[in-house]
């Protein structure tokens, strides 16, 4: 897998998280206060996240991991 592929995957992840956050009408600051997760770095595609962080984000937005990934990957 090329580095460009990795960046593309991170940006798809970033866009999905941002989409969920905006749908819920939440700011990055509120999400950080609620979870301790820096959404800004994730949404810019700068930070790769672990599976446990993905699960925490899905729980926070009340979606399953399957729902989160559906249509994205």
Helices and strands as residue ranges (DSSP letters): H 3-23, H 28-35, H 39-43, H 51-61, H 65-69
